[in-house]
Amino acid sequence: MNLPALRSHNAALVLDLLRTAGEDGISRLELAERTGLTPQAVSKITARLRAEGLAREAGRRASTGGKPRTVLRLVPSAAYAVGVHLDRDELTVVLVDLAGVRVARRRTSLDLGAGVDVVLDAIGTEVEALRSATAVATETATAAVKRAATATAVAKTAATTVATETESGIEAGDEAPAPAPAPALLGAGVAMPGPLDHLTGTPGRVTGHPHWEGVPLRDELVRRLGLPVELDKDTNATALGLALHAPVPDSFAYLHLGTGLGCGLVLDGALHRGARTGAGEFGHQTVQLDGPLCGCGGRGCLEALCLAAVARGDIPEAARILGTGAANLVRLLDIDRVVLGGRVVLAAPEEFARGTREVLAGLGLAAGVAVTPYAVAEGAAQLILAPTFGK
């Protein structure tokens, strides 16, 4: 299944509205009104999407004076994307459907410093294991659908035969409906610590692991996986996923505290990477002149101070440091909210949220603060899915 309908910009607009409509669905007339396309164009696009198995009719809405409108819904199981979170000490691989819902996950310990080939082999092994397990599940589900379709066709044939024998002889019954296209695997999104170049798909001098600098990671994974691959920073991937699920476009910073400290920026609803994917190196802003040495080579970096507080068990101090960095962002960018995440934050969510809020409030800054459990791996999958919806 090559999903030719996805190559159309207008189809992407329609698909995005189907995605955001969810289970409620959306009518063709509403699609035309919201996209600015003609009803005829929408009808052609939705027909192609239905033929590709990406959309289906899902009943009718009650009439409000005119003809009841047929409602269309996205078919999330029509296509999938792989999301890979390559952390400094762990590898997580997930499979998500078109709606961004995780349907499978694999996690294993992995040292980012173990060597490029070791890491690449591990990614290949985990992705292949996920694909194999998913293929078995898909084949089972497809077989069940075919059996149900065949049973329905037999029942219809029998009913038609009884009816036509009474009148003027035997007619052939209805043919079984054509099976839906097999689900497509659109590609793999890979998220890892920065810095890196999103455009070329190459890591930079990752803090603590400078040997990754210049490795053609994206191209090598394309060769090994046989799939389209996108590479981005872990914080950017997560911020992208959060932006896609936001009820309205806004401006926010996603602060990720785990094995390192980084930031993903969404400005006016759009992910901000910077010209060289350098935006969001939040952890390496100097907040203490002549402070402790950081793995990046600088001194007094926010990351070094925050992780040191975590290491000695002083979570209130770590939260205060994180809040100080958040305040700098709010002042600089005038963002609406700050979203906290990462394994360290999730181990003490209330403490980090409270500490960050207190720093912001003490400085008279009105940005909201929230904690999200949204995972980096799911965000990585959105590196593949988002363009499908024109994002």
C-alpha positions in Angstrom: 0.0 0.0 0.0 1.7 3.2 -1.2 -1.1 5.6 -0.1 -1.1 7.8 -3.3 -3.8 10.0 -1.8 -1.3 11.2 0.8 0.7 12.9 -1.8 -1.9 15.6 -2.2 -1.8 18.8 -0.1 -5.5 19.0 -0.2 -5.9 15.4 0.9 -3.6 16.2 3.9 -6.0 19.1 4.9 -8.9 16.7 4.7 -7.1 14.0 6.6 -6.2 16.5 9.4 -9.8 17.5 9.9 -10.8 13.8 10.0 -8.1 13.3 12.6 -9.2 16.1 14.8 -12.9 15.2 14.4 -12.2 11.8 16.1 -15.1 9.5 16.8 -17.6 12.3 16.1 -16.6 12.3 12.5 -17.2 15.2 10.0 -19.4 15.6 7.0 -18.3 16.4 3.4 -20.0 19.8 3.6 -18.1 20.7 6.8 -14.9 19.6 5.1 -15.6 21.9 2.2 -16.4 24.8 4.6 -13.3 24.4 6.7 -10.8 23.7 3.9 -12.2 26.2 1.4 -12.3 23.5 -1.3 -15.3 23.0 -3.5 -17.8 20.2 -2.6 -16.8 18.4 -5.8 -13.2 18.5 -4.8 -13.9 17.2 -1.4 -16.0 14.4 -2.8 -13.2 13.3 -5.1 -10.6 13.5 -2.2 -12.8 11.5 0.2 -13.5 8.9 -2.5 -9.8 8.4 -2.9 -9.2 8.3 0.9 -12.0 5.7 1.2 -10.4 3.6 -1.6 -7.1 3.7 0.2 -8.8 2.6 3.4 -7.9 5.9 5.2 -11.5 7.0 5.7 -14.9 5.4 6.0 -18.5 6.4 6.3 -19.9 6.2 9.8 -23.6 6.8 9.7 -25.6 10.0 9.3 -26.3 13.0 11.5 -29.9 13.8 12.4 -31.4 16.3 10.0 -31.7 20.0 11.0 -34.1 20.8 8.2 -32.3 19.4 5.2 -31.0 16.1 4.0 -29.2 14.1 6.8 -25.4 14.4 6.3 -23.2 11.4 5.9 -20.4 11.4 8.5 -16.8 10.4 7.6 -14.2 9.2 10.1 -10.5 8.5 9.9 -9.5 4.9 10.0 -6.5 4.9 12.4 -5.5 1.3 11.6 -5.0 2.1 7.9 -1.4 3.1 8.5 1.2 3.1 11.2 4.5 4.8 12.1 7.5 3.6 14.2 8.8 5.9 16.9 12.3 5.4 18.3 13.6 7.1 21.4 17.4 6.7 21.6 18.4 7.9 25.1 21.8 7.8 26.7 21.0 4.6 28.6 17.8 3.2 27.1 16.2 2.4 23.7 12.4 2.6 23.4 10.6 1.6 20.1 6.8 2.1 19.6 4.3 1.6 16.9 1.5 4.2 16.7 -1.5 4.4 14.4 -2.7 7.3 12.3 -4.5 8.8 15.2 -1.2 8.8 17.2 -2.3 6.1 19.6 0.4 3.7 20.7 -0.4 0.1 19.8 2.9 -1.6 20.7 6.1 -0.9 22.6 9.5 -2.4 23.2 12.1 -1.1 25.7 15.6 -2.2 26.4 18.7 -1.0 28.2 21.3 0.5 25.8 24.4 2.5 26.3 24.7 5.4 23.8 28.4 5.2 24.3 28.6 1.5 23.3 29.6 2.3 19.7 27.7 3.4 16.6 27.4 -0.1 15.1 26.2 -1.6 18.4 23.5 1.1 18.7 22.4 0.8 15.1 22.2 -3.0 15.4 20.0 -2.6 18.5 17.7 -0.2 16.8 17.4 -2.6 13.8 16.7 -5.6 16.0 14.0 -3.8 18.1 12.2 -2.3 15.1 12.2 -5.6 13.3 10.8 -7.4 16.3 8.1 -4.8 16.5 7.3 -5.1 12.8 7.2 -8.9 13.0 4.8 -8.9 16.0 2.6 -6.3 14.3 2.5 -8.3 11.1 1.3 -11.4 12.8 -1.4 -9.4 14.6 -2.4 -7.7 11.3 -2.6 -10.9 9.5 -4.8 -12.4 12.2 -7.1 -9.3 12.2 -7.3 -9.4 8.4 -8.2 -13.0 8.4 -11.0 -12.4 10.9 -12.4 -9.6 8.7 -12.3 -11.7 5.6 -14.1 -14.5 7.5 -16.8 -12.1 8.7 -17.1 -10.6 5.2 -17.4 -14.1 3.6 -20.1 -15.1 6.2 -22.0 -11.9 5.5 -21.8 -12.5 1.7 -23.0 -16.1 2.1 -26.0 -15.0 4.3 -26.9 -12.3 1.7 -26.6 -14.9 -1.1 -28.9 -17.2 0.7 -31.5 -14.5 1.4 -31.3 -13.3 -2.2 -31.7 -16.9 -3.5 -34.8 -17.5 -1.4 -36.4 -14.3 -2.6 -35.7 -14.8 -6.3 -36.7 -18.4 -6.4 -40.1 -17.4 -5.3 -40.4 -15.0 -8.2 -38.7 -16.0 -11.4 -35.8 -18.3 -10.9 -32.4 -18.2 -9.2 -30.1 -15.1 -9.3 -26.5 -14.9 -8.2 -26.0 -13.5 -4.7 -24.0 -10.4 -3.8 -20.3 -10.7 -4.1 -18.1 -10.4 -1.0 -16.9 -6.9 -0.5 -13.3 -6.2 -1.5 -10.9 -6.5 1.4 -9.4 -3.2 2.8 -5.9 -2.5 1.7 -3.2 -3.9 4.0 -2.0 -1.3 6.6 1.0 0.7 5.5 4.1 1.3 7.6 4.9 4.9 6.7 8.4 5.2 8.2 10.4 5.5 11.4 10.9 8.7 13.4 14.1 8.7 15.6 14.5 11.1 18.6 17.8 11.4 20.5 19.7 14.0 22.6 21.0 17.0 20.7 22.6 18.8 19.3 21.9 17.5 15.8 21.1 18.6 12.3 17.5 17.7 11.5 18.0 18.5 7.8 21.0 16.3 7.2 20.0 13.7 9.8 23.3 13.8 11.6 24.0 14.2 15.3 26.3 16.9 16.6 28.5 16.7 19.8 26.0 15.0 22.0 26.9 15.8 25.6 28.9 13.0 27.0 29.0 11.2 23.7 30.9 13.4 21.2 31.8 10.4 19.0 28.3 10.6 17.4 29.2 13.9 15.8 28.8 13.7 12.0 27.5 10.1 11.9 25.0 9.8 9.0 22.5 8.3 11.3 19.4 8.9 9.3 20.8 7.6 6.0 22.3 4.5 7.7 18.9 3.7 9.3 17.2 4.1 6.0 19.5 1.5 4.6 19.1 -0.9 7.5 15.4 -0.6 8.1 14.2 -0.2 4.5 11.9 2.6 5.6 11.8 6.4 5.4 13.5 7.8 8.5 13.4 11.2 10.1 15.8 12.3 12.9 15.2 15.0 15.4 16.1 16.0 19.0 14.1 14.2 21.7 12.6 17.5 23.0 11.6 18.6 19.5 9.8 15.3 18.8 7.9 15.5 22.1 7.0 19.2 21.6 5.7 18.3 18.1 3.4 15.6 19.4 2.1 17.9 22.2 1.4 20.6 19.6 -0.6 18.3 17.4 -2.8 17.3 20.4 -3.3 20.9 21.6 -6.9 22.1 21.4 -5.8 25.4 19.9 -2.4 26.6 18.5 -0.4 28.4 21.2 3.2 29.1 22.2 4.8 26.9 24.8 8.1 25.4 25.9 8.5 21.7 26.7 11.2 21.1 29.3 12.6 17.6 29.4 14.6 16.5 32.4 15.9 13.0 32.2 19.5 11.9 31.4 20.0 15.5 30.3 18.0 18.8 30.2 16.6 20.1 27.0 13.7 22.1 25.5 11.4 21.9 22.6 9.8 25.2 21.5 6.4 25.6 19.9 5.7 29.2 18.7 2.2 30.1 17.4 1.4 26.4 17.0 4.5 25.6 15.0 7.6 23.7 16.1 10.6 26.0 16.2 13.9 24.2 15.3 16.0 27.1 14.2 18.0 27.4 11.0 20.4 24.7 12.1 18.2 22.8 14.5 20.0 24.5 17.3 17.0 26.1 19.0 16.1 24.7 22.4 19.6 23.9 23.8 18.0 25.0 27.1 20.2 23.0 29.4 23.4 24.8 28.3 22.5 28.3 29.2 25.0 29.6 31.8 23.3 30.6 35.1 26.3 30.5 37.4 29.6 32.1 36.2 32.6 30.0 37.0 30.2 27.2 38.2 30.8 23.5 37.9 32.1 22.1 34.7 29.4 20.7 32.3 29.8 17.9 29.8 29.3 20.4 27.0 32.6 22.1 28.0 31.0 25.1 29.6 30.6 26.0 33.3 27.6 26.7 35.4 25.2 25.3 32.9 21.6 24.8 33.9 21.8 21.1 33.1 24.9 20.5 35.3 23.4 22.4 38.3 19.9 20.7 38.0 21.3 17.2 37.6 23.7 17.7 40.5 20.8 18.7 42.7 18.8 15.6 41.6 21.9 13.4 42.3 22.1 14.5 45.9 18.3 14.1 46.3 17.5 17.8 46.6 14.4 17.9 44.5 13.2 21.3 45.7 16.5 22.8 44.6 16.4 21.0 41.3 12.8 22.4 40.8 14.0 25.9 41.7 16.8 25.7 39.1 14.4 24.4 36.5 12.0 27.2 37.3 14.8 29.7 36.9 15.5 28.5 33.4 11.8 28.4 32.6 11.5 32.1 33.7 14.3 33.0 31.4 12.3 31.4 28.5 9.1 33.1 29.4 10.7 36.5 29.6 12.6 36.0 26.3 9.8 34.5 24.2 6.6 35.6 26.0 5.2 32.0 25.8 1.8 31.0 27.1 2.8 27.9 29.1 5.6 25.7 30.3 5.2 21.9 30.0 7.5 19.7 32.1 8.4 16.1 31.3 11.1 13.4 31.3 11.7 10.6 33.8 13.1 12.7 36.5 10.1 15.1 36.5 7.7 12.2 36.3 9.3 10.7 39.4 8.3 13.8 41.4 5.8 15.7 39.3 4.1 17.7 42.0 7.4 18.9 43.4 8.7 20.1 40.0 5.5 21.7 39.0 5.2 23.5 42.3 8.8 24.7 42.3 8.5 26.0 38.8 5.3 27.8 39.5 6.7 29.4 42.6 9.7 30.9 40.7 7.4 32.2 37.9 4.9 33.6 40.3 7.7 35.3 42.3 8.8 37.1 39.2 5.3 38.1 38.2 5.2 35.8 35.2 1.8 34.5 34.2 2.7 31.5 32.1 0.9 28.3 33.1 2.8 25.2 34.3 1.8 21.6 33.6 3.4 18.1 33.7 2.9 15.7 30.8 3.5 11.9 30.7 3.6 12.1 26.9 6.5 9.9 25.8 9.4 10.9 23.5 9.0 7.7 21.4 5.4 8.7 20.6 6.5 12.1 19.6 9.2 10.6 17.4 6.5 8.7 15.5 4.9 12.1 14.8 8.0 13.1 12.8 6.5 10.7 10.2 2.8 11.2 10.8 2.7 15.0 11.0 3.5 15.6 7.3 0.7 13.2 6.4 -1.7 15.7 8.0 0.1 18.7 6.5 1.9 19.6 9.7 
